[in-house]
Amino acid sequence: SDPSAATIWLTDFAQAQAEAERLQRPLVVHFYTKWCAPCRVMEREVLNTPAALRVLADGFVAVKVDLEKPAHAKLQSRYGINEMPTDLVLSHDGKV
């Protein structure tokens, strides 16, 4: 069956990182906020398309990080995220 955005895109960074480590797969991180219009366009036109979801399902772990959540401030500063959307691919051990 085709992967869906709901099954591919995790929302807990620590859980996603653990899964990437377990599977020895790179981690795709999508930094966004709900009010960011370009983020919504990126999700609709790229990240949630059937083709992108298949690629992610076949070789990556994917996580969306909402930068409005205070818990994500450390991640934002760790990876120097100043603009949204920002998408990074990390090795399973967290290197960009």
C-alpha positions as CSV (number, residue, x, y, z in Angstrom):
1,S,0.0,0.0,0.0
2,D,1.1,3.5,-0.6
3,P,2.6,5.4,2.3
4,S,0.7,8.3,3.7
5,A,1.9,11.6,5.2
6,A,0.5,10.5,8.5
7,T,2.5,7.3,8.7
8,I,5.8,8.8,7.2
9,W,6.1,12.1,9.0
10,L,6.8,11.7,12.7
11,T,6.5,14.7,15.0
12,D,8.8,13.6,17.9
13,F,12.4,14.4,17.0
14,A,13.9,12.2,19.7
15,Q,11.7,9.3,18.6
16,A,12.6,9.9,15.0
17,Q,16.4,10.0,15.8
18,A,16.1,6.8,17.7
19,E,14.3,5.1,14.8
20,A,17.0,6.4,12.3
21,E,19.7,5.0,14.6
22,R,17.9,1.7,14.9
23,L,17.3,1.4,11.1
24,Q,20.7,3.0,10.2
25,R,18.9,5.4,7.9
26,P,19.3,9.1,7.3
27,L,16.8,11.5,9.0
28,V,14.9,14.1,7.0
29,V,14.0,17.0,9.2
30,H,11.4,19.6,8.1
31,F,11.4,22.7,10.3
32,Y,8.2,24.7,10.0
33,T,5.5,26.7,11.8
34,K,1.8,26.6,11.3
35,W,1.7,30.3,10.2
36,C,4.4,29.9,7.5
37,A,2.7,29.9,4.1
38,P,5.8,28.7,2.2
39,C,6.0,25.7,4.6
40,R,2.4,24.7,3.7
41,V,3.2,25.0,0.0
42,M,6.3,22.9,0.4
43,E,4.3,20.2,2.3
44,R,1.5,20.2,-0.3
45,E,3.6,20.4,-3.4
46,V,6.7,18.4,-2.4
47,L,6.9,16.6,1.0
48,N,3.4,15.0,1.0
49,T,3.3,13.9,-2.6
50,P,3.0,10.2,-3.3
51,A,6.5,10.2,-5.0
52,A,8.2,11.9,-2.1
53,L,6.5,9.7,0.5
54,R,7.6,6.6,-1.4
55,V,11.3,7.8,-1.4
56,L,11.1,8.6,2.3
57,A,9.5,5.3,3.1
58,D,12.1,3.4,1.2
59,G,15.2,4.8,2.8
60,F,14.7,7.5,5.4
61,V,13.1,8.4,8.7
62,A,11.2,11.7,8.4
63,V,10.2,14.2,11.1
64,K,8.5,17.5,11.2
65,V,9.6,20.0,13.8
66,D,7.2,22.8,14.7
67,L,9.4,25.7,15.7
68,E,6.6,27.4,17.7
69,K,6.9,24.7,20.3
70,P,9.3,25.9,23.1
71,A,10.6,22.4,23.4
72,H,12.1,22.7,19.9
73,A,14.2,25.9,20.7
74,K,17.3,23.8,21.4
75,L,17.0,22.0,18.0
76,Q,16.5,25.4,16.3
77,S,19.7,26.8,17.8
78,R,21.7,23.5,17.4
79,Y,21.1,23.5,13.7
80,G,21.0,27.3,13.2
81,I,17.6,27.4,11.7
82,N,16.7,31.1,10.9
83,E,14.3,30.7,8.0
84,M,11.3,28.5,7.3
85,P,10.8,26.1,5.8
86,T,14.3,24.6,6.4
87,D,14.8,21.0,5.5
88,L,17.9,19.0,6.6
89,V,19.1,15.5,6.0
90,L,21.0,14.2,9.0
91,S,23.1,11.0,9.3
92,H,21.6,8.6,11.8
93,D,24.1,9.9,14.3
94,G,22.9,13.5,13.9
95,K,25.4,15.1,11.6
96,V,24.1,17.4,8.8
